[in-house]
Structures are given as structure tokens and as C-alpha cells.
Amino acid sequence: MSSFPVTRLRRLRGSGALRDLIRETTLSLDHLVMPLFVAPEALPNERLPALARRTVDGTVAECEELVRLGVRAVILFGIPEDKDDEGSGAWIDDGIVQQALRALRPRFPELLLFTDVCLCEYTSHGHCGVVDGDGHVDNDASVELIARTAVSHVEAGADAVCPSDMMDGRVAAIRERLPHTPIVAYAAKYASAFYGPFRDAAGSAPSFGDRCGYQMDPGNVREALRELELDAAEGADVLMVKPALPYLDVLRAARERFELPLAAYNVSGEYAMLKAAAAAGDLDERAAVLETLTAIRRAGADLVFTYWTRDYAGWL
């Protein structure tokens, strides 16, 4: 390689057109998935608008706007009217997500409908599975209910299901029941401090203990690769790392190891940090968001689940 003055890397930075032409990592709406919270009653969120709860009708109206803006995919989270120890609202025929799917599917055939498959929003204790008499989450009993929930979502119109519970074996259980449905597995989901705003929006904070017994330790990357490998072997079509920004190294390691499409979840705490910094005048919101999403893509994500999807579509 020749050196300066023959080599001048600034030559290709001289105009926006040149920079666009040689950009290594691109970002478009084709890469983004918008999370939506569906509930019996609406609950606006002025500080973090993307975390607002919407009724089924409100979700339909929001999807009309998202489709108009060019958004290609959404993921639905449900907040039921009633909760119980098993989280039965997750799989019942008239559950809140099932209602939303039946309203959305015929109206928006072009919109990809993903669903979060977990019990935490539906259980009275807030854990992602069934709790036994000793206060521990029962993995195998939970897996059966997770698979049942996935089936109910597909029957209601979901295009893909996204198990986020981190129970061992849940991808295999879903794949056995749904041989033709895409599975986006939250394969490396960490026990993170960055989920706080989501738990407020979804009403899913655990009433006792924590989720460290099933979500991953933030210090581990080799374990994450094992989780990803197991979910791939069990039939996952897409592997997810969550959260995104504190775990870009994990995402990069996954990209180097696996050929499957990779997703990253740009979680609520990451969204809240940028919102707060922008509100304080410390940074330019649009520029910071574009840089953040590009970084997640550059680390290896094919899909980014992000609360900025609607804003990004509007900026385009």
C-alpha cells in the first residue's frame, strides 16, 4: 500500500454523493422493525412516545400511518386486562395480541406481523415462565405454554414468532408445532439494566427476585455463542442479541460464527438515553439515532428492532 502523498483517503470524502457511493454499511426501512404495545386501554407516553400503549383500534390506526411511511414490519407486545399465575392471557383465543392480529392481518397484507412470545406481560408475578412452589421458574412447564402461545399467534395471523423467554428448549418446542413458521429467537438475551422503560410500558417487572436465573450474565460472550448455536440447531431462522449497544461485541462475534440472519434489539433504555440527551440539548437527536442504528448494522445485524423506526421513516 502506498502512503501519503500518493494515498489521500480524503479524496473519497469530498462530497455527499461520493460518501454515499462507497458507504460500507447501509441503513434503510427494510432493516427495521417497529415495536407496538397493545392493551385494553390506551396509555400515552409523552416522554417516550414509542412506548405508548394503544388499543386494538389505536394499533390499527398506527399501522396505517406506519405503512404510509413505508415501514415494513412491526412486533406486537400485549398487555392483558387480567393476569394470573400461568399467564393464560398469552395464548387464549381472544387475547389482546390475538385480537390485534385478527384486526391487522386482513387490512395490511403487505405488513410483516411479528409477535413477542413470552409470559412476563401476562403473569401475575411478572416472570417469563411458570413459578413452582419453591419460587423458581419451571423451565419445562414454561416451554409448553410458550409453544402454545406461539401457535395461537400464528393461528390469529402472525407471520413470525419471536420467543423472548430464554427457557431452554423453547425453540425446539415451537418448531415441532410450527414447522413452516419463521422463528426469530431471542437467543442471547442478557439480564440487563436497560429494560426499565419497557417494563413500565408493558407492566412486566417481576414482583419478586430477578431474571438472572434465565437471562444471561452480562459478562459472558462464549455462553452467548452457545445459546445462539443451540437455538440454530433447534430450528431458529433468525438469531437475536438483546440489548444492542452494550453488546455490539457479542453481535460481531455472532456475525463471524453464524450464517443465519442476525437481529439486534435496540432496547427501551437505549431509546430513553438518547431521548433524554436530546431533550437536554446535549446532542442532535436525528444525527445520534442514525449513527446508533448504523453502528448496530455495522456490528452485524441484518434486522434491528428499534423504537426509532417510525421516526426514521418520517425523516426519510
Secondary structure, 3 states (H helix, E strand, C coil): CCCCCCCCHHHHHCCHHHHHHHCCCCCCHHHEEEEEEECCCCECCCCCHHHCEECHHHHHHHHHHHHHHCCCEEEEEECCCCCECCCHHHCCCCCHHHHHHHHHCCCCCCCEEEEEECCCCCECCCCCCCECCCCCECHHHHHHHHHHHHHHHHHHCCCEEEECCCCCCHHHHHHHHCCCCCEEEEEEEECCHHHHHHHHHHCCCCCCCCCCCCCECCCCCHHHHHHHHHHHHHCCCEEEEECCHHHHHHHHHHHHHCCCCEEEEECHHHHHHHHHHHHCCCCCHHHHHHHHHHHHHHHCCCEEEECCHHHHHHHC
